[in-house]
Amino acid sequence: MSEPRAAAFAAPKGIPEYLPSDGFTHVRDTLVAAADRAGYGHIELPIFEDTGLYARGVGESTDVVSKEMYTFADRGERSVTLRPEGTAGVVRAVIEHGLDRGGLPVKLRYAGPFFRYERPQAGRYRQLQQVGVEAIGVDDPALDAEVIAVADEGFRALGLTGYRLEITSLGDAESRPAYRALLQEFLAGLPLDEATRARAQLNPLRVLDDKRPEVQAMLADAPLLIDNLSAASAEHHAAVKQHLDDLGVAYVENPRMVRGLDYYTKTTFEFVHDGLGAQSGIGGGGRYDGLMAVLGGQPLSGVGFGIGVDRTLLACRAEGLAVDDAPRVEVFGVPLGAAARGRLVTLAARLRAAGVRVDMAYGGRGLKGAMKSADRSGARYALVLGDRDLESGTVGVKDLGSGDQRAVALDGAVDELVGLLRG
């Protein structure tokens, strides 16, 4: 992102903006492409939803719901919330449109902005950009492994190497109640403050995610869910790890991992990049086997992830990776005179119809200024056309990399350039 200048208006605090040269589009599209190759179809979600969707689906005890949501009443006095995450909206859409009545799993991917009212800092924004996938309807460890591998493939396609995958299991409906009671018993014996004690009663797993050093010190001997899994959960977790081994996806076990959303069960994971400082997570997710039923649908399982595009871009920069977006155009027209401009306008239209990205100099700029614009555009070739060229029925095709220029027939310029660019 470029340095801002003083102006009458500025973007809201904590809202990043990305310009064409920032690499944002390249990072986002690379992550999306990995999901596309695994057969995930695009879903475009609403920017805001009924507040109850997140209160019920994400969990009222979470920081996301209790502290971070942008919630307001619309003109019909309905409570709506800017989407803080994607999974609940995807599950709602699957139920509403009956996507679960066809072939399973339903595999969907999405990309766009999400909103959380947080203290802005590097990698932690109030408008955050995510790429996510959800696979709904099949409880299969191989599907868990596929979801993880898709995220890993996206990171590797960007050239990232300095990240690690941390995984654990948060158990199932059989193991979690017993562990909850065990953990609450442990927490009851600690000198916790009143607010933390209240949180322990509502959802004791949230206490494990407390970042305060004094609380973490008290939790050193807390029982771990990974040591109290049911036989079925333990078997599922072992199978996921075996699939990851078979896929060559490296991971480390983190038995103390707690995700910030209440719907996770069984497989839970996070990708961490230590080059980002305190905000080290670049993506994560897991299985949410009870969420669809909670939101009024069939009791079907699901698994997915959300990757932070903002943080992934910061990780690429931390590793010194070149993630510049592709040049916006491939060909740039340089007209010398009104007649030449008219002919280049039609030639540019023909090139665009052939799938070539084209721009040209406007405003009657001279040759020197127009060529500077051509160089700044990132185009591979410039089309230089003047009165003499029109008389001879040719146009100059200049290679902006080597500086070589040659004349080609105007009538054959489209085929010539398509051949050069696609050959």
Backbone hydrogen bonds in HBPLUS format (Angstrom, degrees):
<---DONOR---> <-ACCEPTOR-->    atom                        ^
c    i                          cat <-CA-CA->   ^        H-A-AA   ^      H-
h    n   atom  resd res      DA  || num        DHA   H-A  angle D-A-AA Bond
n    s   type  num  typ     dist DA aas  dist angle  dist       angle   num
A0015-ILE N   A0012-PRO O   3.19 MM   3  5.70 143.6  2.33 143.1 139.0     1
A0126-ARG N   A0014-GLY O   2.85 MM 112  5.11 150.2  1.94 131.8 141.0     2
A0022-ASP N   A0019-LEU O   2.97 MM   3  5.46 172.2  1.98 130.1 131.0     3
A0027-VAL N   A0023-GLY O   3.12 MM   4  6.37 163.3  2.15 155.6 159.3     4
A0028-ARG N   A0024-PHE O   2.94 MM   4  6.18 177.1  1.94 163.5 164.0     5
A0029-ASP N   A0025-THR O   2.89 MM   4  5.89 169.9  1.90 152.1 155.5     6
A0030-THR N   A0026-HIS O   2.99 MM   4  5.99 147.6  2.09 141.7 150.3     7
A0031-LEU N   A0027-VAL O   3.14 MM   4  6.37 159.6  2.18 152.1 156.6     8
A0032-VAL N   A0028-ARG O   2.97 MM   4  6.24 157.7  2.02 151.8 158.7     9
A0033-ALA N   A0029-ASP O   2.88 MM   4  5.95 152.9  1.95 140.8 148.1    10
A0034-ALA N   A0030-THR O   3.32 MM   4  6.58 147.7  2.43 141.0 147.4    11
A0035-ALA N   A0032-VAL O   3.03 MM   3  5.24 120.7  2.40 101.2 115.6    12
A0036-ASP N   A0032-VAL O   2.92 MM   4  6.27 154.5  1.98 152.0 160.3    13
A0037-ARG N   A0033-ALA O   3.01 MM   4  6.24 153.6  2.08 148.8 154.3    14
A0038-ALA N   A0035-ALA O   3.04 MM   3  5.23 141.5  2.19 101.4 112.8    15
A0040-TYR N   A0035-ALA O   3.24 MM   5  5.64 163.7  2.27 142.9 142.6    16
A0039-GLY N   A0036-ASP O   3.02 MM   3  5.24 163.1  2.05 112.6 114.3    17
A0041-GLY N   A0107-LYS O   3.01 MM  66  6.28 161.8  2.04 139.6 134.1    18
A0109-ARG N   A0041-GLY O   2.74 MM  68  5.81 149.7  1.83 149.0 149.5    19
A0043-ILE N   A0109-ARG O   2.96 MM  66  6.08 146.0  2.08 163.0 164.5    20
A0083-ARG N   A0047-ILE O   2.84 MM  36  5.76 173.6  1.84 155.9 156.1    21
A0049-GLU N   A0081-THR O   3.05 MM  32  5.58 153.6  2.12 145.6 148.3    22
A0081-THR N   A0049-GLU O   2.90 MM  32  5.58 157.3  1.95 158.4 166.0    23
A0053-LEU N   A0050-ASP O   2.97 MM   3  5.66 149.2  2.07 119.6 127.4    24
A0051-THR N   A0079-SER O   3.11 MM  28  5.71 175.0  2.11 134.5 133.5    25
A0054-TYR N   A0051-THR O   3.12 MM   3  5.73 128.8  2.40 113.8 123.9    26
A0055-ALA N   A0051-THR O   3.12 MM   4  6.40 165.3  2.14 153.5 158.2    27
A0056-ARG N   A0052-GLY O   2.91 MM   4  5.81 163.2  1.93 144.9 149.1    28
A0057-GLY N   A0053-LEU O   2.87 MM   4  5.67 151.6  1.95 132.2 141.7    29
A0058-VAL N   A0054-TYR O   2.82 MM   4  5.04 148.8  1.92 124.2 134.8    30
A0262-ASP N   A0058-VAL O   2.92 MM 204  5.60 151.7  2.01 165.9 164.2    31
A0062-THR N   A0059-GLY O   3.16 MM   3  5.65 162.4  2.20 114.3 119.7    32
A0066-SER N   A0062-THR O   2.94 MM   4  6.07 171.6  1.95 158.0 160.1    33
A0067-LYS N   A0063-ASP O   2.82 MM   4  5.19 152.9  1.89 138.7 143.2    34
A0068-GLU N   A0063-ASP O   3.16 MM   5  6.36 138.6  2.34 152.6 158.8    35
A0068-GLU N   A0064-VAL O   3.28 MM   4  4.80 135.6  2.49 107.6 119.5    36
A0117-TYR N   A0068-GLU O   2.53 MM  49  4.46 169.8  1.54 135.8 138.0    37
A0082-LEU N   A0070-TYR O   2.99 MM  12  5.54 154.6  2.05 159.2 162.0    38
A0072-PHE N   A0080-VAL O   2.94 MM   8  5.68 163.5  1.97 165.3 170.8    39
A0080-VAL N   A0072-PHE O   2.90 MM   8  5.68 173.3  1.90 169.2 166.9    40
A0074-ASP N   A0078-ARG O   2.91 MM   4  5.46 158.7  1.95 150.1 153.4    41
A0077-GLU N   A0074-ASP O   2.87 MM   3  5.18 154.7  1.93 120.2 121.2    42
A0115-PHE N   A0083-ARG O   2.86 MM  32  5.96 163.0  1.89 144.0 149.9    43
A0090-VAL N   A0086-GLY O   3.05 MM   4  6.29 155.6  2.11 155.3 162.7    44
A0091-VAL N   A0087-THR O   2.93 MM   4  6.20 167.3  1.95 161.4 164.0    45
A0092-ARG N   A0088-ALA O   2.95 MM   4  6.12 158.9  1.99 145.9 152.2    46
A0093-ALA N   A0089-GLY O   2.96 MM   4  6.16 155.2  2.02 143.9 150.4    47
A0094-VAL N   A0090-VAL O   2.90 MM   4  6.19 154.3  1.97 151.9 159.1    48
A0095-ILE N   A0091-VAL O   3.03 MM   4  6.28 160.2  2.07 151.8 156.3    49
A0096-GLU N   A0092-ARG O   2.86 MM   4  6.03 170.5  1.87 153.9 157.1    50
A0097-HIS N   A0093-ALA O   2.95 MM   4  5.91 160.7  1.99 148.8 152.7    51
A0099-LEU N   A0094-VAL O   3.01 MM   5  4.92 136.1  2.21 137.7 145.8    52
A0098-GLY N   A0095-ILE O   3.29 MM   3  5.22 159.1  2.34 101.0 107.1    53
A0101-ARG N   A0098-GLY O   3.01 MM   3  5.46 163.2  2.04 115.8 119.3    54
A0102-GLY N   A0099-LEU O   3.46 MM   3  5.99 168.4  2.48 112.6 114.4    55
A0106-VAL N   A0136-ILE O   2.75 MM  30  5.03 157.5  1.80 150.6 151.5    56
A0136-ILE N   A0106-VAL O   2.86 MM  30  5.03 161.0  1.89 142.1 145.4    57
A0108-LEU N   A0134-GLU O   2.91 MM  26  5.36 165.2  1.93 160.2 164.5    58
A0134-GLU N   A0108-LEU O   2.83 MM  26  5.36 154.3  1.90 156.6 160.3    59
A0110-TYR N   A0132-GLY O   2.90 MM  22  5.34 154.5  1.96 146.8 152.2    60
A0132-GLY N   A0110-TYR O   2.92 MM  22  5.34 164.6  1.94 146.2 150.3    61
A0112-GLY N   A0130-GLN O   3.02 MM  18  5.70 151.7  2.10 155.5 163.5    62
A0130-GLN N   A0112-GLY O   2.98 MM  18  5.70 167.6  2.00 158.1 158.4    63
A0114-PHE N   A0128-LEU O   2.68 MM  14  5.24 149.5  1.77 155.4 166.0    64
A0128-LEU N   A0114-PHE O   2.80 MM  14  5.24 148.1  1.90 148.1 155.5    65
A0116-ARG N   A0126-ARG O   2.99 MM  10  4.90 151.3  2.07 128.0 137.3    66
A0121-GLN N   A0124-ARG O   3.12 MM   3  5.19 158.8  2.16 144.2 148.5    67
A0124-ARG N   A0121-GLN O   2.86 MM   3  5.19 165.4  1.88 137.8 136.8    68
A0309-VAL N   A0129-GLN O   2.80 MM 180  5.38 151.3  1.88 136.5 144.2    69
A0131-VAL N   A0307-ILE O   2.97 MM 176  5.21 149.6  2.07 142.3 152.1    70
A0307-ILE N   A0131-VAL O   2.75 MM 176  5.21 168.4  1.76 154.1 158.3    71
A0133-VAL N   A0305-PHE O   3.12 MM 172  5.58 146.4  2.23 139.7 148.7    72
A0305-PHE N   A0133-VAL O   3.03 MM 172  5.58 146.3  2.15 142.5 150.9    73
A0135-ALA N   A0303-VAL O   2.79 MM 168  5.39 157.8  1.84 158.9 166.6    74
A0303-VAL N   A0135-ALA O   3.01 MM 168  5.39 142.0  2.16 134.1 145.9    75
A0137-GLY N   A0301-SER O   2.76 MM 164  5.16 165.2  1.78 144.4 149.7    76
A0143-LEU N   A0140-ASP O   2.85 MM   3  5.35 137.2  2.03 114.4 125.9    77
A0144-ASP N   A0140-ASP O   3.31 MM   4  6.80 151.8  2.40 148.9 156.9    78
A0145-ALA N   A0141-PRO O   3.02 MM   4  6.33 160.9  2.06 149.7 154.4    79
A0146-GLU N   A0142-ALA O   2.93 MM   4  6.16 145.8  2.05 136.6 146.2    80
A0147-VAL N   A0143-LEU O   3.01 MM   4  6.26 165.2  2.03 154.4 156.3    81
A0148-ILE N   A0144-ASP O   3.12 MM   4  6.43 164.3  2.15 152.1 156.0    82
A0149-ALA N   A0145-ALA O   2.85 MM   4  6.00 158.0  1.90 147.5 154.4    83
A0150-VAL N   A0146-GLU O   2.84 MM   4  6.09 146.8  1.95 152.9 161.5    84
A0151-ALA N   A0147-VAL O   3.32 MM   4  6.66 160.5  2.36 148.3 151.6    85
A0152-ASP N   A0148-ILE O   2.99 MM   4  6.29 163.0  2.02 151.0 156.3    86
A0153-GLU N   A0149-ALA O   2.78 MM   4  5.93 153.5  1.85 146.0 153.3    87
A0154-GLY N   A0150-VAL O   3.04 MM   4  6.30 153.4  2.11 145.6 152.2    88
A0155-PHE N   A0151-ALA O   3.09 MM   4  6.45 159.1  2.13 153.5 158.1    89
A0156-ARG N   A0152-ASP O   2.96 MM   4  6.21 162.8  1.99 151.0 156.0    90
A0157-ALA N   A0153-GLU O   2.83 MM   4  5.98 150.5  1.92 147.4 155.7    91
A0158-LEU N   A0155-PHE O   3.16 MM   3  5.31 136.4  2.36  98.3 110.1    92
A0160-LEU N   A0155-PHE O   3.16 MM   5  5.57 148.6  2.26 158.0 148.6    93
A0159-GLY N   A0156-ARG O   2.86 MM   3  4.93 147.8  1.97 101.7 112.4    94
A0164-ARG N   A0272-VAL O   2.87 MM 108  5.40 151.5  1.95 148.9 158.4    95
A0272-VAL N   A0164-ARG O   2.88 MM 108  5.40 165.4  1.90 159.4 162.9    96
A0252-VAL N   A0165-LEU O   2.84 MM  87  6.27 146.3  1.95 157.8 169.1    97
A0166-GLU N   A0270-GLU O   2.81 MM 104  5.28 174.9  1.82 162.1 163.9    98
A0270-GLU N   A0166-GLU O   2.85 MM 104  5.28 149.8  1.94 150.8 158.2    99
A0167-ILE N   A0252-VAL O   3.00 MM  85  6.37 155.0  2.06 155.0 162.1   100
A0254-ASN N   A0167-ILE O   2.95 MM  87  5.76 162.8  1.98 151.7 153.1   101
A0168-THR N   A0268-THR O   2.88 MM 100  5.39 144.7  2.01 157.9 162.2   102
A0268-THR N   A0168-THR O   2.99 MM 100  5.39 154.6  2.05 149.5 145.1   103
A0170-LEU N   A0266-LYS O   2.72 MM  96  4.59 154.7  1.79 123.2 127.7   104
A0266-LYS N   A0171-GLY O   2.78 MM  95  4.50 159.9  1.82 136.8 138.8   105
A0176-ARG N   A0172-ASP O   2.96 MM   4  5.84 166.3  1.98 163.7 166.2   106
A0179-TYR N   A0175-SER O   3.12 MM   4  6.27 157.5  2.17 149.8 156.6   107
A0180-ARG N   A0176-ARG O   2.75 MM   4  5.87 158.9  1.79 156.8 163.1   108
A0181-ALA N   A0177-PRO O   3.09 MM   4  6.33 161.9  2.12 148.9 151.9   109
A0182-LEU N   A0178-ALA O   3.10 MM   4  6.33 156.0  2.16 141.9 148.8   110
A0183-LEU N   A0179-TYR O   2.79 MM   4  6.01 161.2  1.82 158.9 163.3   111
A0184-GLN N   A0180-ARG O   2.85 MM   4  6.04 161.4  1.89 151.8 157.3   112
A0185-GLU N   A0181-ALA O   3.02 MM   4  6.15 152.4  2.10 143.0 150.1   113
A0186-PHE N   A0182-LEU O   3.14 MM   4  6.42 151.9  2.22 140.7 148.0   114
A0187-LEU N   A0183-LEU O   2.84 MM   4  6.12 163.8  1.87 156.3 160.5   115
A0188-ALA N   A0184-GLN O   2.90 MM   4  5.98 146.2  2.02 143.8 152.2   116
A0189-GLY N   A0186-PHE O   3.17 MM   3  5.62 149.3  2.27 107.9 116.3   117
A0190-LEU N   A0187-LEU O   3.01 MM   3  5.31 167.8  2.03 116.1 118.4   118
A0192-LEU N   A0190-LEU O   2.90 MM   2  5.57 137.1  2.08 103.5  91.3   119
A0197-ARG N   A0193-ASP O   2.91 MM   4  6.12 155.0  1.97 155.1 163.2   120
A0198-ALA N   A0194-GLU O   2.96 MM   4  6.19 152.0  2.04 146.1 153.4   121
A0199-ARG N   A0195-ALA O   3.03 MM   4  6.32 151.2  2.12 142.0 150.0   122
A0200-ALA N   A0196-THR O   2.89 MM   4  6.16 148.0  2.00 144.4 153.3   123
A0201-GLN N   A0197-ARG O   3.16 MM   4  6.48 140.8  2.32 141.1 150.3   124
A0201-GLN N   A0198-ALA O   3.21 MM   3  5.23 127.4  2.50  93.9 106.9   125
A0202-LEU N   A0198-ALA O   3.15 MM   4  6.46 150.6  2.24 144.0 151.9   126
A0203-ASN N   A0199-ARG O   2.77 MM   4  5.84 176.0  1.77 163.3 164.3   127
A0206-ARG N   A0203-ASN O   3.01 MM   3  5.76 148.2  2.12 121.5 129.2   128
A0207-VAL N   A0204-PRO O   3.05 MM   3  5.43 138.2  2.23 107.3 117.9   129
A0208-LEU N   A0205-LEU O   3.15 MM   3  5.40 130.1  2.41 101.2 113.2   130
A0209-ASP N   A0206-ARG O   3.04 MM   3  5.33 146.9  2.15 103.9 113.9   131
A0210-ASP N   A0207-VAL O   3.01 MM   3  5.29 165.7  2.03 115.5 117.7   132
A0215-VAL N   A0212-ARG O   3.04 MM   3  5.39 125.4  2.35 107.1 120.7   133
A0216-GLN N   A0212-ARG O   2.96 MM   4  6.26 165.8  1.98 159.8 164.4   134
A0217-ALA N   A0213-PRO O   2.89 MM   4  6.09 150.3  1.98 148.0 155.6   135
A0218-MET N   A0214-GLU O   3.37 MM   4  6.56 149.5  2.47 132.6 139.2   136
A0218-MET N   A0215-VAL O   3.05 MM   3  5.16 118.4  2.44  98.7 113.5   137
A0219-LEU N   A0215-VAL O   3.06 MM   4  6.36 132.5  2.30 142.9 156.6   138
A0219-LEU N   A0216-GLN O   3.10 MM   3  4.98 131.1  2.35  91.9 105.5   139
A0220-ALA N   A0217-ALA O   3.40 MM   3  5.45 167.7  2.42 106.4 108.5   140
A0222-ALA N   A0219-LEU O   3.01 MM   3  5.05 168.0  2.03 114.6 115.8   141
A0227-ASP N   A0224-LEU O   3.14 MM   3  5.53 146.6  2.25 106.6 115.6   142
A0228-ASN N   A0225-LEU O   2.81 MM   3  5.03 161.0  1.85 113.0 119.2   143
A0234-ALA N   A0230-SER O   2.93 MM   4  6.12 165.1  1.95 157.3 161.5   144
A0235-GLU N   A0231-ALA O   2.98 MM   4  6.13 154.3  2.04 144.2 151.1   145
A0236-HIS N   A0232-ALA O   2.97 MM   4  6.17 157.2  2.02 146.2 152.5   146
A0237-HIS N   A0233-SER O   2.93 MM   4  6.13 164.2  1.95 152.9 156.7   147
A0238-ALA N   A0234-ALA O   3.02 MM   4  6.18 159.1  2.07 145.0 150.6   148
A0239-ALA N   A0235-GLU O   3.01 MM   4  6.22 151.6  2.09 144.6 152.3   149
A0240-VAL N   A0236-HIS O   3.00 MM   4  6.30 155.5  2.06 152.4 158.6   150
A0241-LYS N   A0237-HIS O   3.14 MM   4  6.40 165.9  2.16 151.0 154.0   151
A0242-GLN N   A0238-ALA O   3.03 MM   4  6.25 148.4  2.13 141.6 150.5   152
A0243-HIS N   A0239-ALA O   2.97 MM   4  6.25 158.7  2.02 150.9 155.9   153
A0244-LEU N   A0240-VAL O   2.97 MM   4  6.28 157.2  2.02 151.3 157.9   154
A0245-ASP N   A0241-LYS O   2.92 MM   4  6.15 153.7  1.99 144.1 151.4   155
A0246-ASP N   A0242-GLN O   2.91 MM   4  6.22 156.7  1.97 148.1 154.4   156
A0247-LEU N   A0243-HIS O   2.91 MM   4  6.17 141.2  2.07 143.9 154.8   157
A0248-GLY N   A0244-LEU O   3.00 MM   4  6.10 112.6  2.47 137.3 153.3   158
A0249-VAL N   A0244-LEU O   2.96 MM   5  5.15 160.3  2.00 152.8 151.6   159
A0248-GLY N   A0245-ASP O   3.10 MM   3  5.09 151.5  2.19  99.8 108.6   160
A0257-MET N   A0254-ASN O   3.17 MM   3  5.69 164.4  2.20 123.3 123.4   161
A0265-THR N   A0287-ARG O   2.56 MM  22  5.30 159.3  1.60 148.2 150.7   162
A0287-ARG N   A0267-THR O   2.80 MM  20  5.42 150.9  1.88 158.2 159.9   163
A0269-PHE N   A0285-GLY O   2.92 MM  16  5.53 166.9  1.94 150.2 149.1   164
A0285-GLY N   A0269-PHE O   3.00 MM  16  5.53 158.7  2.05 141.0 144.4   165
A0271-PHE N   A0283-GLY O   2.70 MM  12  5.23 174.4  1.70 155.4 156.5   166
A0282-ILE N   A0271-PHE O   2.89 MM  11  5.70 167.0  1.91 151.8 156.2   167
A0273-HIS N   A0280-SER O   2.75 MM   7  5.08 165.7  1.77 144.7 148.9   168
A0276-LEU N   A0273-HIS O   3.28 MM   3  6.14 160.4  2.32 124.9 126.1   169
A0308-GLY N   A0282-ILE O   3.00 MM  26  5.43 148.4  2.10 127.6 137.5   170
A0284-GLY N   A0306-GLY O   3.08 MM  22  5.73 156.3  2.14 143.0 148.2   171
A0306-GLY N   A0284-GLY O   2.88 MM  22  5.73 159.2  1.92 163.1 165.2   172
A0286-GLY N   A0304-GLY O   2.96 MM  18  5.65 142.7  2.10 151.6 163.4   173
A0304-GLY N   A0286-GLY O   3.04 MM  18  5.65 155.8  2.10 141.6 146.2   174
A0288-TYR N   A0302-GLY O   2.79 MM  14  5.29 161.8  1.82 140.0 144.6   175
A0294-VAL N   A0290-GLY O   3.19 MM   4  6.36 156.6  2.24 150.9 157.9   176
A0295-LEU N   A0291-LEU O   3.08 MM   4  6.34 143.9  2.21 149.7 158.7   177
A0297-GLY N   A0292-MET O   2.85 MM   5  5.19 158.3  1.89 150.1 145.2   178
A0296-GLY N   A0293-ALA O   3.05 MM   3  5.10 162.1  2.09 108.7 111.0   179
A0300-LEU N   A0298-GLN O   2.77 MM   2  5.47 137.0  1.95 106.1  93.1   180
A0312-THR N   A0308-GLY O   2.91 MM   4  6.04 154.0  1.98 145.2 153.3   181
A0313-LEU N   A0309-VAL O   2.91 MM   4  6.05 157.3  1.96 149.5 154.8   182
A0314-LEU N   A0310-ASP O   3.07 MM   4  6.42 153.1  2.14 143.7 151.2   183
A0315-ALA N   A0311-ARG O   2.82 MM   4  6.10 149.7  1.91 146.3 155.0   184
A0316-CYS N   A0312-THR O   2.93 MM   4  6.25 153.3  2.00 147.7 154.5   185
A0317-ARG N   A0313-LEU O   3.04 MM   4  6.36 156.6  2.10 146.9 153.1   186
A0318-ALA N   A0314-LEU O   2.84 MM   4  6.08 150.4  1.92 145.1 154.0   187
A0319-GLU N   A0315-ALA O   3.05 MM   4  6.33 139.8  2.22 143.5 153.2   188
A0321-LEU N   A0316-CYS O   2.90 MM   5  5.21 164.5  1.92 157.1 152.7   189
A0320-GLY N   A0317-ARG O   2.96 MM   3  4.86 154.9  2.03 100.4 108.1   190
A0330-GLU N   A0357-ARG O   2.80 MM  27  5.32 168.0  1.81 134.5 138.2   191
A0380-ARG N   A0330-GLU O   2.88 MM  50  5.34 137.6  2.06 121.2 128.9   192
A0381-TYR N   A0330-GLU O   3.19 MM  51  6.58 164.6  2.22 156.0 160.8   193
A0331-VAL N   A0357-ARG O   3.15 MM  26  6.50 155.6  2.22 158.2 164.0   194
A0359-ASP N   A0331-VAL O   3.11 MM  28  6.58 153.7  2.18 154.3 161.9   195
A0332-PHE N   A0381-TYR O   2.96 MM  49  6.46 149.3  2.05 147.3 157.3   196
A0383-LEU N   A0332-PHE O   2.86 MM  51  6.15 155.5  1.92 142.1 148.2   197
A0333-GLY N   A0359-ASP O   2.83 MM  26  6.29 155.2  1.89 137.7 144.5   198
A0361-ALA N   A0333-GLY O   2.96 MM  28  6.24 155.7  2.02 162.7 163.8   199
A0334-VAL N   A0383-LEU O   2.66 MM  49  5.76 168.2  1.68 165.9 161.7   200
A0385-LEU N   A0334-VAL O   3.07 MM  51  6.35 164.6  2.09 153.4 155.4   201
A0336-LEU N   A0385-LEU O   2.83 MM  49  6.03 147.1  1.94 168.8 165.7   202
A0341-ARG N   A0337-GLY O   2.97 MM   4  6.21 151.5  2.05 146.5 155.3   203
A0342-GLY N   A0338-ALA O   3.05 MM   4  6.34 158.9  2.09 151.1 155.3   204
A0343-ARG N   A0339-ALA O   3.15 MM   4  6.46 156.0  2.21 146.4 152.4   205
A0344-LEU N   A0340-ALA O   2.85 MM   4  6.10 157.0  1.90 153.0 159.6   206
A0345-VAL N   A0341-ARG O   2.93 MM   4  6.12 147.7  2.03 149.5 157.7   207
A0347-LEU N   A0343-ARG O   2.99 MM   4  6.24 152.6  2.07 143.8 152.5   208
A0348-ALA N   A0344-LEU O   2.75 MM   4  5.83 157.2  1.80 148.3 153.6   209
A0349-ALA N   A0345-VAL O   3.14 MM   4  6.37 151.7  2.22 139.2 146.6   210
A0350-ARG N   A0346-THR O   3.05 MM   4  6.35 153.5  2.12 144.9 151.4   211
A0351-LEU N   A0347-LEU O   2.98 MM   4  6.27 155.3  2.04 148.2 154.9   212
A0352-ARG N   A0348-ALA O   2.91 MM   4  6.17 159.8  1.95 151.5 156.9   213
A0353-ALA N   A0349-ALA O   2.98 MM   4  6.20 154.0  2.05 144.7 151.9   214
A0354-ALA N   A0350-ARG O   3.14 MM   4  6.39 127.5  2.43 133.5 146.7   215
A0354-ALA N   A0351-LEU O   2.95 MM   3  4.99 133.6  2.17  96.1 109.8   216
A0356-VAL N   A0351-LEU O   3.02 MM   5  5.37 164.3  2.05 143.4 139.8   217
A0355-GLY N   A0352-ARG O   2.90 MM   3  5.03 160.2  1.94 108.6 113.1   218
A0370-ALA N   A0366-GLY O   2.92 MM   4  6.01 160.3  1.96 155.8 162.3   219
A0371-MET N   A0367-LEU O   2.93 MM   4  6.03 156.1  1.98 151.2 156.8   220
A0372-LYS N   A0368-LYS O   3.10 MM   4  6.38 147.2  2.21 143.3 152.1   221
A0373-SER N   A0369-GLY O   3.13 MM   4  6.45 153.4  2.21 143.9 150.5   222
A0374-ALA N   A0370-ALA O   2.96 MM   4  6.29 148.0  2.07 142.0 151.5   223
A0375-ASP N   A0371-MET O   2.94 MM   4  6.23 157.0  1.99 147.6 152.4   224
A0376-ARG N   A0372-LYS O   2.99 MM   4  6.25 160.1  2.03 149.6 155.0   225
A0377-SER N   A0373-SER O   3.00 MM   4  6.12 137.4  2.19 142.1 153.0   226
A0378-GLY N   A0375-ASP O   3.35 MM   3  5.82 154.6  2.42 109.5 115.6   227
A0400-LEU N   A0380-ARG O   2.96 MM  20  5.53 159.0  2.00 142.2 147.1   228
A0382-ALA N   A0398-LYS O   2.89 MM  16  5.02 154.7  1.95 141.1 149.6   229
A0398-LYS N   A0382-ALA O   2.83 MM  16  5.02 168.8  1.85 152.5 155.5   230
A0384-VAL N   A0396-GLY O   2.80 MM  12  4.81 161.7  1.83 142.5 147.8   231
A0396-GLY N   A0384-VAL O   2.90 MM  12  4.81 158.2  1.94 158.4 151.7   232
A0390-LEU N   A0386-GLY O   3.03 MM   4  6.37 156.0  2.09 151.2 158.0   233
A0391-GLU N   A0387-ASP O   3.01 MM   4  6.33 156.2  2.06 150.3 156.6   234
A0392-SER N   A0388-ARG O   3.06 MM   4  6.33 148.4  2.16 144.1 152.1   235
A0393-GLY N   A0389-ASP O   2.79 MM   4  5.88 113.9  2.23 141.7 159.7   236
A0394-THR N   A0389-ASP O   2.97 MM   5  5.03 158.5  2.02 141.3 142.7   237
A0393-GLY N   A0390-LEU O   3.18 MM   3  4.97 146.9  2.30  93.5 103.4   238
A0410-LEU N   A0393-GLY O   2.90 MM  17  5.62 173.5  1.90 134.4 135.2   239
A0395-VAL N   A0408-VAL O   2.88 MM  13  5.60 146.4  1.99 154.9 166.0   240
A0408-VAL N   A0395-VAL O   3.01 MM  13  5.60 160.3  2.05 149.2 153.6   241
A0397-VAL N   A0406-ARG O   2.81 MM   9  5.51 173.1  1.82 162.9 162.7   242
A0406-ARG N   A0397-VAL O   3.15 MM   9  5.51 155.8  2.21 131.9 136.9   243
A0399-ASP N   A0404-ASP O   2.75 MM   5  5.34 160.8  1.78 168.8 171.7   244
A0403-GLY N   A0399-ASP O   2.68 MM   4  5.28 145.7  1.80 149.0 160.1   245
A0412-GLY N   A0409-ALA O   3.00 MM   3  5.24 139.0  2.17 103.6 115.6   246
A0413-ALA N   A0410-LEU O   3.24 MM   3  5.14 167.1  2.25 104.5 108.4   247
A0416-GLU N   A0412-GLY O   2.98 MM   4  6.10 158.0  2.03 152.1 159.3   248
A0417-LEU N   A0413-ALA O   2.93 MM   4  6.07 165.9  1.95 152.5 154.9   249
A0418-VAL N   A0414-VAL O   2.93 MM   4  6.11 166.3  1.95 157.4 161.8   250
A0419-GLY N   A0415-ASP O   2.99 MM   4  6.06 157.0  2.04 144.0 150.2   251
A0420-LEU N   A0416-GLU O   3.01 MM   4  6.29 153.2  2.09 144.1 151.5   252
A0421-LEU N   A0417-LEU O   2.88 MM   4  6.05 161.3  1.91 154.4 158.8   253
A0422-ARG N   A0418-VAL O   2.88 MM   4  5.79 154.2  1.95 147.1 154.1   254
A0423-GLY N   A0419-GLY O   2.84 MM   4  5.08 128.9  2.11 132.4 140.8   255
